[in-house]
Amino acid sequence: MTEPETYTGDAYCVKCKEKRDFTGTVKVSDSGRRMAQGICSVCGTKLNRILGKAQ
């Protein structure tokens, strides 16, 4: 079994209303878009960042 792809970067936290750095896993949505999902290091809210179409 392969390791899940990881993403390290920033995303906008809706609760904090600021960009936050996070590390999360990359998943493919139902519409075929790659998205990184992680946790805000300040408030603990789930962060999502759309990365682009999966190939």
Distance bins in CASP14 RR format, pairs under 12 A and 6 or more apart:
PFRMAT RR
TARGET T0000
AUTHOR 0000-0000-0000
RMODE 2
METHOD distances of the structure
MODEL  1
3 25 0 0 0 0 1 0 0 0 0 0 0
3 26 0 0 0 0 0 1 0 0 0 0 0
4 23 0 0 0 0 0 1 0 0 0 0 0
4 24 0 0 0 0 1 0 0 0 0 0 0
4 25 1 0 1 0 0 0 0 0 0 0 0
4 26 1 0 0 1 0 0 0 0 0 0 0
4 27 0 0 0 0 1 0 0 0 0 0 0
4 28 0 0 0 0 0 1 0 0 0 0 0
4 36 0 0 0 0 0 1 0 0 0 0 0
4 37 0 0 0 0 0 1 0 0 0 0 0
5 23 0 0 0 0 0 1 0 0 0 0 0
5 24 0 0 0 0 1 0 0 0 0 0 0
5 25 1 0 0 1 0 0 0 0 0 0 0
5 26 1 0 1 0 0 0 0 0 0 0 0
5 27 0 0 0 0 1 0 0 0 0 0 0
5 28 0 0 0 0 1 0 0 0 0 0 0
5 34 0 0 0 0 1 0 0 0 0 0 0
5 35 0 0 0 0 0 1 0 0 0 0 0
5 36 0 0 0 0 1 0 0 0 0 0 0
5 37 0 0 0 0 0 1 0 0 0 0 0
5 51 0 0 0 0 1 0 0 0 0 0 0
5 54 0 0 0 0 0 1 0 0 0 0 0
6 22 0 0 0 0 0 1 0 0 0 0 0
6 23 1 0 0 1 0 0 0 0 0 0 0
6 24 1 0 1 0 0 0 0 0 0 0 0
6 25 1 0 1 0 0 0 0 0 0 0 0
6 26 1 0 0 1 0 0 0 0 0 0 0
6 27 0 0 0 0 0 1 0 0 0 0 0
6 36 0 0 0 0 1 0 0 0 0 0 0
6 37 0 0 0 0 0 1 0 0 0 0 0
6 38 0 0 0 0 1 0 0 0 0 0 0
6 51 0 0 0 0 0 1 0 0 0 0 0
7 21 0 0 0 0 0 1 0 0 0 0 0
7 22 0 0 0 0 1 0 0 0 0 0 0
7 23 1 0 0 1 0 0 0 0 0 0 0
7 24 1 0 1 0 0 0 0 0 0 0 0
7 25 1 0 0 1 0 0 0 0 0 0 0
7 26 1 0 1 0 0 0 0 0 0 0 0
7 27 0 0 0 0 1 0 0 0 0 0 0
7 34 0 0 0 0 1 0 0 0 0 0 0
7 35 0 0 0 0 1 0 0 0 0 0 0
7 36 1 1 0 0 0 0 0 0 0 0 0
7 37 0 0 0 0 1 0 0 0 0 0 0
7 38 0 0 0 0 1 0 0 0 0 0 0
7 47 0 0 0 0 0 1 0 0 0 0 0
7 48 0 0 0 0 0 1 0 0 0 0 0
7 49 1 0 0 1 0 0 0 0 0 0 0
7 50 0 0 0 0 0 1 0 0 0 0 0
7 51 1 0 0 1 0 0 0 0 0 0 0
7 52 0 0 0 0 0 1 0 0 0 0 0
8 21 1 0 0 1 0 0 0 0 0 0 0
8 22 1 0 0 1 0 0 0 0 0 0 0
8 23 1 0 1 0 0 0 0 0 0 0 0
8 24 1 0 0 1 0 0 0 0 0 0 0
8 25 0 0 0 0 0 1 0 0 0 0 0
8 26 0 0 0 0 0 1 0 0 0 0 0
8 36 0 0 0 0 1 0 0 0 0 0 0
8 38 0 0 0 0 0 1 0 0 0 0 0
8 49 0 0 0 0 0 1 0 0 0 0 0
9 19 0 0 0 0 1 0 0 0 0 0 0
9 20 0 0 0 0 1 0 0 0 0 0 0
9 21 1 0 1 0 0 0 0 0 0 0 0
9 22 1 0 0 1 0 0 0 0 0 0 0
9 23 1 0 0 1 0 0 0 0 0 0 0
9 24 0 0 0 0 1 0 0 0 0 0 0
9 26 0 0 0 0 0 1 0 0 0 0 0
9 36 1 0 0 1 0 0 0 0 0 0 0
9 38 0 0 0 0 0 1 0 0 0 0 0
9 41 0 0 0 0 0 1 0 0 0 0 0
9 47 0 0 0 0 1 0 0 0 0 0 0
9 49 1 0 0 1 0 0 0 0 0 0 0
9 51 0 0 0 0 0 1 0 0 0 0 0
10 16 0 0 0 0 0 1 0 0 0 0 0
10 18 0 0 0 0 1 0 0 0 0 0 0
10 19 1 0 1 0 0 0 0 0 0 0 0
10 20 1 0 0 1 0 0 0 0 0 0 0
10 21 1 0 1 0 0 0 0 0 0 0 0
10 22 1 0 0 1 0 0 0 0 0 0 0
10 23 0 0 0 0 0 1 0 0 0 0 0
10 24 0 0 0 0 0 1 0 0 0 0 0
10 36 0 0 0 0 0 1 0 0 0 0 0
10 38 0 0 0 0 0 1 0 0 0 0 0
10 40 0 0 0 0 0 1 0 0 0 0 0
10 41 0 0 0 0 0 1 0 0 0 0 0
10 47 0 0 0 0 1 0 0 0 0 0 0
10 49 1 0 0 1 0 0 0 0 0 0 0
11 18 0 0 0 0 0 1 0 0 0 0 0
11 19 1 0 0 1 0 0 0 0 0 0 0
11 20 1 0 0 1 0 0 0 0 0 0 0
11 21 0 0 0 0 1 0 0 0 0 0 0
11 22 1 0 0 1 0 0 0 0 0 0 0
11 23 0 0 0 0 0 1 0 0 0 0 0
11 24 0 0 0 0 1 0 0 0 0 0 0
11 35 0 0 0 0 1 0 0 0 0 0 0
11 36 1 0 0 1 0 0 0 0 0 0 0
11 37 0 0 0 0 1 0 0 0 0 0 0
11 38 1 0 0 1 0 0 0 0 0 0 0
11 39 0 0 0 0 0 1 0 0 0 0 0
11 40 0 0 0 0 1 0 0 0 0 0 0
11 41 0 0 0 0 0 1 0 0 0 0 0
11 45 0 0 0 0 0 1 0 0 0 0 0
11 46 0 0 0 0 1 0 0 0 0 0 0
11 47 1 0 1 0 0 0 0 0 0 0 0
11 48 1 0 0 1 0 0 0 0 0 0 0
11 49 1 0 1 0 0 0 0 0 0 0 0
11 50 0 0 0 0 1 0 0 0 0 0 0
11 51 0 0 0 0 0 1 0 0 0 0 0
12 18 1 0 0 1 0 0 0 0 0 0 0
12 19 1 0 1 0 0 0 0 0 0 0 0
12 20 1 0 0 1 0 0 0 0 0 0 0
12 21 0 0 0 0 0 1 0 0 0 0 0
12 22 0 0 0 0 0 1 0 0 0 0 0
12 40 0 0 0 0 1 0 0 0 0 0 0
12 45 0 0 0 0 0 1 0 0 0 0 0
12 47 1 0 0 1 0 0 0 0 0 0 0
12 48 0 0 0 0 1 0 0 0 0 0 0
12 49 0 0 0 0 1 0 0 0 0 0 0
12 50 0 0 0 0 0 1 0 0 0 0 0
13 19 1 0 0 1 0 0 0 0 0 0 0
13 20 1 0 1 0 0 0 0 0 0 0 0
13 21 0 0 0 0 0 1 0 0 0 0 0
13 22 0 0 0 0 1 0 0 0 0 0 0
13 38 0 0 0 0 0 1 0 0 0 0 0
13 39 0 0 0 0 1 0 0 0 0 0 0
13 40 1 0 1 0 0 0 0 0 0 0 0
13 41 0 0 0 0 1 0 0 0 0 0 0
13 42 1 0 0 1 0 0 0 0 0 0 0
13 43 1 0 0 1 0 0 0 0 0 0 0
13 44 0 0 0 0 1 0 0 0 0 0 0
13 45 1 0 1 0 0 0 0 0 0 0 0
13 46 0 0 0 0 1 0 0 0 0 0 0
13 47 1 0 0 1 0 0 0 0 0 0 0
13 48 0 0 0 0 0 1 0 0 0 0 0
13 49 0 0 0 0 0 1 0 0 0 0 0
14 20 0 0 0 0 0 1 0 0 0 0 0
14 40 0 0 0 0 1 0 0 0 0 0 0
14 43 0 0 0 0 1 0 0 0 0 0 0
14 44 0 0 0 0 0 1 0 0 0 0 0
14 45 1 0 0 1 0 0 0 0 0 0 0
14 46 0 0 0 0 1 0 0 0 0 0 0
14 47 0 0 0 0 1 0 0 0 0 0 0
14 48 0 0 0 0 1 0 0 0 0 0 0
15 39 0 0 0 0 0 1 0 0 0 0 0
15 40 1 0 0 1 0 0 0 0 0 0 0
15 42 0 0 0 0 1 0 0 0 0 0 0
15 43 1 0 1 0 0 0 0 0 0 0 0
15 44 0 0 0 0 1 0 0 0 0 0 0
15 45 1 0 1 0 0 0 0 0 0 0 0
15 46 0 0 0 0 1 0 0 0 0 0 0
15 47 0 0 0 0 1 0 0 0 0 0 0
16 22 0 0 0 0 0 1 0 0 0 0 0
16 40 1 0 0 1 0 0 0 0 0 0 0
16 41 0 0 0 0 1 0 0 0 0 0 0
16 42 1 0 1 0 0 0 0 0 0 0 0
16 43 1 0 1 0 0 0 0 0 0 0 0
16 44 0 0 0 0 1 0 0 0 0 0 0
16 45 1 0 0 1 0 0 0 0 0 0 0
16 47 0 0 0 0 1 0 0 0 0 0 0
17 40 0 0 0 0 0 1 0 0 0 0 0
17 42 0 0 0 0 0 1 0 0 0 0 0
17 43 0 0 0 0 0 1 0 0 0 0 0
17 45 0 0 0 0 0 1 0 0 0 0 0
18 40 0 0 0 0 1 0 0 0 0 0 0
18 41 0 0 0 0 0 1 0 0 0 0 0
18 42 0 0 0 0 1 0 0 0 0 0 0
18 43 0 0 0 0 0 1 0 0 0 0 0
18 45 0 0 0 0 0 1 0 0 0 0 0
18 47 0 0 0 0 0 1 0 0 0 0 0
19 40 0 0 0 0 0 1 0 0 0 0 0
19 41 0 0 0 0 0 1 0 0 0 0 0
19 42 0 0 0 0 0 1 0 0 0 0 0
19 47 0 0 0 0 1 0 0 0 0 0 0
19 49 0 0 0 0 0 1 0 0 0 0 0
20 38 0 0 0 0 1 0 0 0 0 0 0
20 39 0 0 0 0 1 0 0 0 0 0 0
20 40 1 0 1 0 0 0 0 0 0 0 0
20 41 1 0 0 1 0 0 0 0 0 0 0
20 42 1 0 0 1 0 0 0 0 0 0 0
20 43 0 0 0 0 1 0 0 0 0 0 0
20 44 0 0 0 0 1 0 0 0 0 0 0
20 45 0 0 0 0 1 0 0 0 0 0 0
20 46 0 0 0 0 0 1 0 0 0 0 0
20 47 1 0 0 1 0 0 0 0 0 0 0
20 49 0 0 0 0 0 1 0 0 0 0 0
21 36 0 0 0 0 0 1 0 0 0 0 0
21 38 0 0 0 0 0 1 0 0 0 0 0
21 39 0 0 0 0 0 1 0 0 0 0 0
21 40 0 0 0 0 1 0 0 0 0 0 0
21 41 1 0 0 1 0 0 0 0 0 0 0
21 42 0 0 0 0 0 1 0 0 0 0 0
21 47 0 0 0 0 1 0 0 0 0 0 0
21 49 0 0 0 0 0 1 0 0 0 0 0
22 36 1 0 0 1 0 0 0 0 0 0 0
22 37 0 0 0 0 1 0 0 0 0 0 0
22 38 1 0 1 0 0 0 0 0 0 0 0
22 39 1 0 0 1 0 0 0 0 0 0 0
22 40 1 0 0 1 0 0 0 0 0 0 0
22 41 1 0 0 1 0 0 0 0 0 0 0
22 42 0 0 0 0 0 1 0 0 0 0 0
22 43 0 0 0 0 0 1 0 0 0 0 0
22 44 0 0 0 0 1 0 0 0 0 0 0
22 45 0 0 0 0 0 1 0 0 0 0 0
22 46 0 0 0 0 1 0 0 0 0 0 0
22 47 1 0 1 0 0 0 0 0 0 0 0
22 48 0 0 0 0 0 1 0 0 0 0 0
22 49 0 0 0 0 1 0 0 0 0 0 0
23 36 0 0 0 0 1 0 0 0 0 0 0
23 37 0 0 0 0 0 1 0 0 0 0 0
23 38 1 0 0 1 0 0 0 0 0 0 0
23 39 0 0 0 0 1 0 0 0 0 0 0
23 40 0 0 0 0 0 1 0 0 0 0 0
23 41 0 0 0 0 1 0 0 0 0 0 0
23 47 0 0 0 0 0 1 0 0 0 0 0
23 49 0 0 0 0 0 1 0 0 0 0 0
24 35 0 0 0 0 0 1 0 0 0 0 0
24 36 1 0 1 0 0 0 0 0 0 0 0
24 37 1 0 0 1 0 0 0 0 0 0 0
24 38 1 0 1 0 0 0 0 0 0 0 0
24 39 1 0 0 1 0 0 0 0 0 0 0
24 40 0 0 0 0 0 1 0 0 0 0 0
24 41 0 0 0 0 0 1 0 0 0 0 0
24 46 0 0 0 0 0 1 0 0 0 0 0
24 47 0 0 0 0 1 0 0 0 0 0 0
24 48 0 0 0 0 0 1 0 0 0 0 0
24 49 0 0 0 0 1 0 0 0 0 0 0
24 51 0 0 0 0 0 1 0 0 0 0 0
25 34 0 0 0 0 0 1 0 0 0 0 0
25 35 0 0 0 0 1 0 0 0 0 0 0
25 36 1 0 0 1 0 0 0 0 0 0 0
25 37 1 0 0 1 0 0 0 0 0 0 0
25 38 1 0 0 1 0 0 0 0 0 0 0
25 39 0 0 0 0 0 1 0 0 0 0 0
25 46 0 0 0 0 0 1 0 0 0 0 0
25 47 0 0 0 0 0 1 0 0 0 0 0
25 48 0 0 0 0 0 1 0 0 0 0 0
25 49 0 0 0 0 0 1 0 0 0 0 0
25 51 0 0 0 0 0 1 0 0 0 0 0
26 33 0 0 0 0 0 1 0 0 0 0 0
26 34 1 0 1 0 0 0 0 0 0 0 0
26 35 1 0 0 1 0 0 0 0 0 0 0
26 36 1 0 1 0 0 0 0 0 0 0 0
26 37 0 0 0 0 1 0 0 0 0 0 0
26 38 0 0 0 0 0 1 0 0 0 0 0
26 48 0 0 0 0 0 1 0 0 0 0 0
26 49 0 0 0 0 1 0 0 0 0 0 0
26 50 0 0 0 0 0 1 0 0 0 0 0
26 51 1 0 0 1 0 0 0 0 0 0 0
26 52 0 0 0 0 0 1 0 0 0 0 0
26 54 0 0 0 0 1 0 0 0 0 0 0
27 33 0 0 0 0 1 0 0 0 0 0 0
27 34 1 0 0 1 0 0 0 0 0 0 0
27 35 1 0 1 0 0 0 0 0 0 0 0
27 36 1 0 0 1 0 0 0 0 0 0 0
27 37 1 0 0 1 0 0 0 0 0 0 0
27 38 0 0 0 0 0 1 0 0 0 0 0
27 48 0 0 0 0 1 0 0 0 0 0 0
27 49 0 0 0 0 0 1 0 0 0 0 0
27 50 0 0 0 0 0 1 0 0 0 0 0
27 51 0 0 0 0 1 0 0 0 0 0 0
27 54 0 0 0 0 1 0 0 0 0 0 0
28 34 1 0 1 0 0 0 0 0 0 0 0
28 35 1 0 0 1 0 0 0 0 0 0 0
28 36 0 0 0 0 0 1 0 0 0 0 0
28 37 0 0 0 0 0 1 0 0 0 0 0
28 50 0 0 0 0 0 1 0 0 0 0 0
28 51 0 0 0 0 1 0 0 0 0 0 0
28 52 0 0 0 0 1 0 0 0 0 0 0
28 53 0 0 0 0 1 0 0 0 0 0 0
28 54 1 0 1 0 0 0 0 0 0 0 0
28 55 0 0 0 0 0 1 0 0 0 0 0
29 35 1 0 1 0 0 0 0 0 0 0 0
29 36 0 0 0 0 0 1 0 0 0 0 0
29 37 0 0 0 0 0 1 0 0 0 0 0
29 48 0 0 0 0 1 0 0 0 0 0 0
29 49 0 0 0 0 0 1 0 0 0 0 0
29 50 0 0 0 0 1 0 0 0 0 0 0
29 51 0 0 0 0 0 1 0 0 0 0 0
29 52 0 0 0 0 1 0 0 0 0 0 0
29 53 0 0 0 0 0 1 0 0 0 0 0
29 54 0 0 0 0 1 0 0 0 0 0 0
30 54 0 0 0 0 0 1 0 0 0 0 0
31 50 0 0 0 0 0 1 0 0 0 0 0
31 52 0 0 0 0 0 1 0 0 0 0 0
31 53 0 0 0 0 1 0 0 0 0 0 0
31 54 0 0 0 0 1 0 0 0 0 0 0
32 50 0 0 0 0 0 1 0 0 0 0 0
32 51 0 0 0 0 0 1 0 0 0 0 0
32 52 0 0 0 0 1 0 0 0 0 0 0
32 53 1 0 0 1 0 0 0 0 0 0 0
32 54 1 0 1 0 0 0 0 0 0 0 0
32 55 0 0 0 0 1 0 0 0 0 0 0
33 48 0 0 0 0 0 1 0 0 0 0 0
33 49 0 0 0 0 0 1 0 0 0 0 0
33 50 1 0 1 0 0 0 0 0 0 0 0
33 51 1 0 0 1 0 0 0 0 0 0 0
33 52 1 0 1 0 0 0 0 0 0 0 0
33 53 1 0 0 1 0 0 0 0 0 0 0
33 54 1 0 0 1 0 0 0 0 0 0 0
33 55 0 0 0 0 0 1 0 0 0 0 0
34 48 0 0 0 0 0 1 0 0 0 0 0
34 49 0 0 0 0 1 0 0 0 0 0 0
34 50 1 0 0 1 0 0 0 0 0 0 0
34 51 1 0 1 0 0 0 0 0 0 0 0
34 52 1 0 1 0 0 0 0 0 0 0 0
34 53 1 0 0 1 0 0 0 0 0 0 0
34 54 1 0 1 0 0 0 0 0 0 0 0
34 55 0 0 0 0 1 0 0 0 0 0 0
35 46 0 0 0 0 0 1 0 0 0 0 0
35 47 0 0 0 0 0 1 0 0 0 0 0
35 48 1 0 1 0 0 0 0 0 0 0 0
35 49 1 0 0 1 0 0 0 0 0 0 0
35 50 1 0 1 0 0 0 0 0 0 0 0
35 51 1 0 0 1 0 0 0 0 0 0 0
35 52 0 0 0 0 1 0 0 0 0 0 0
35 53 0 0 0 0 0 1 0 0 0 0 0
35 54 0 0 0 0 1 0 0 0 0 0 0
36 46 0 0 0 0 0 1 0 0 0 0 0
36 47 1 0 0 1 0 0 0 0 0 0 0
36 48 1 0 0 1 0 0 0 0 0 0 0
36 49 1 0 1 0 0 0 0 0 0 0 0
36 50 0 0 0 0 1 0 0 0 0 0 0
36 51 1 0 0 1 0 0 0 0 0 0 0
36 52 0 0 0 0 0 1 0 0 0 0 0
37 45 0 0 0 0 0 1 0 0 0 0 0
37 46 1 0 0 1 0 0 0 0 0 0 0
37 47 1 0 0 1 0 0 0 0 0 0 0
37 48 1 0 1 0 0 0 0 0 0 0 0
37 49 0 0 0 0 1 0 0 0 0 0 0
37 50 0 0 0 0 0 1 0 0 0 0 0
37 51 0 0 0 0 0 1 0 0 0 0 0
38 44 0 0 0 0 1 0 0 0 0 0 0
38 45 0 0 0 0 1 0 0 0 0 0 0
38 46 1 0 0 1 0 0 0 0 0 0 0
38 47 1 0 1 0 0 0 0 0 0 0 0
38 48 1 0 0 1 0 0 0 0 0 0 0
38 49 0 0 0 0 1 0 0 0 0 0 0
39 45 1 0 0 1 0 0 0 0 0 0 0
39 46 1 0 0 1 0 0 0 0 0 0 0
39 47 1 0 0 1 0 0 0 0 0 0 0
39 48 0 0 0 0 0 1 0 0 0 0 0
40 46 1 0 0 1 0 0 0 0 0 0 0
40 47 1 0 1 0 0 0 0 0 0 0 0
40 48 0 0 0 0 0 1 0 0 0 0 0
40 49 0 0 0 0 0 1 0 0 0 0 0
41 47 0 0 0 0 1 0 0 0 0 0 0
END
